[in-house]
């Protein structure tokens, strides 16, 4: 399968479906909308049967074929991947143009993202004469807030281009940061290559649709020509800028800048995590068979690579039918499930698996993989029969730990002895609302818990009201007092996400007194409190219905 | 044994409510005061067997209350201080002023009751 062709567009497509709407693009661009929407809809419809073709061709390729048949299957694979690539780009382009593409604002680990991207690029570079280098300035923070999938899409597209056009020499990714204030920063990216270069006259049209430098270039190097215009479109929508410098025969440099927000959550120092006996765990999962539902090619590759390194047998798919087929024919120990896939959701797939009549299939542990888990998601996880979840991006240690916990339930007991592991699992989730501990403290008496919830809500309303006035008057002492007052209650009810926001507000009042940042955190509090309140209410309702 | 009179001085209603529930279940006769003024007023007419007090409260802090109980009222009833985490300096001061024990928030009701019982048995001996 032509992985390289498929790469840049498929990774981006994975994220398009995400339901977290943060920025809606150009909502007033009505003129082209109906046409763009039609393209978007049709492209989407074409993808479904096409995925079927690709999936079954992949299966066919694994069978015992004659050399001649193998050549034919390869041809089908290559052509259908090219078609999928084209459709994905078209879909992306029309979504961007019609304003239906969704952008996210989440905390993510930039350095991990870069590691993943460069790992993937290295696997794409087959030519030993090409040197791939990455340099990140020391002051670039690890955790920032913005849209991680769009960033990897941009990088993979530009680096993918570079890989296409360089025959000899080097490809370099450089990242620097401009810290604007306590809340804002700009990242400055350079993608430099020593490729064939772009003639001067063509430089200003390179970002237009369907313009690669020469018609010949397209013939030689492939691609739809939509890639760069999509990259530019995304960057500009994210309020960034992109420039290109090039000299024929010397090379090309793409420079783009993107604004990000400094992460609002106090990040846990992961090095403090308990070191588990890794080799023992690796030994335990050595012979496991794992089915991974994941549509993002980058993630597919990474997971597959990790699992295979540990000696696991790994099956990857993003199609429900193919997955069900694997479950019927193979003995699978654990399923890793991406929650958001283009054609379906992890919840739906999990429900299908749980509803299967064969007990060998419907009892397999399912671990959900997701970049951000909301409370609603969590409820859905429970309802769909998902056993556990892991927040992306995750490191190998965490994956290993989750896997061993699933195959060997005794391990849960082991880890209970060492407190930090248990609390770590809770702490990774910023929106966790679980009142069962609090209920225990109330000796299971629902009315006592309800009284606590009533007081908790009073506290929150008071905090929201008073802080709003204090923010207007820049009354830092008042805000500090409010945060102090509400802190204990937030902790008592185990709403740690809110607790962290409030604690940070408290620190800012004492130190830099940045009113803008306080307003931002206050807004975070409001958003999160809405979710938390809903979760608490549904917890109480469930409790009463029992 | 007669019921133990306990004064709970805590301005956070949420925590006070939970502790009140658990302490009553534990057999204590609980009075709650939510600020320093009310505590002083309560202490004029009542002498509890034990005091559980937060540090930061309106009007008078838990430290001032400790000082008031020891030096003005001259009472040696056990005082347990509840403090926010990372407030070590205050805890030292509380001990200097005559507090008997402290607990960091978030307070576990079960632990509080154990400590109360320990303080009360110490006193009998």
Interface residues (C-beta under 8 A of the other chain):
Chain A: X441 X442 X443 X445 X448 X451 X452 X455 X456 X458 X459 X484 X485 X487 X488 X489 X491 X492 X493
Chain B: X11 X12 X13 X14 X15 X17 X18 X21 X22 X25 X56 X84 X105 X106 X109
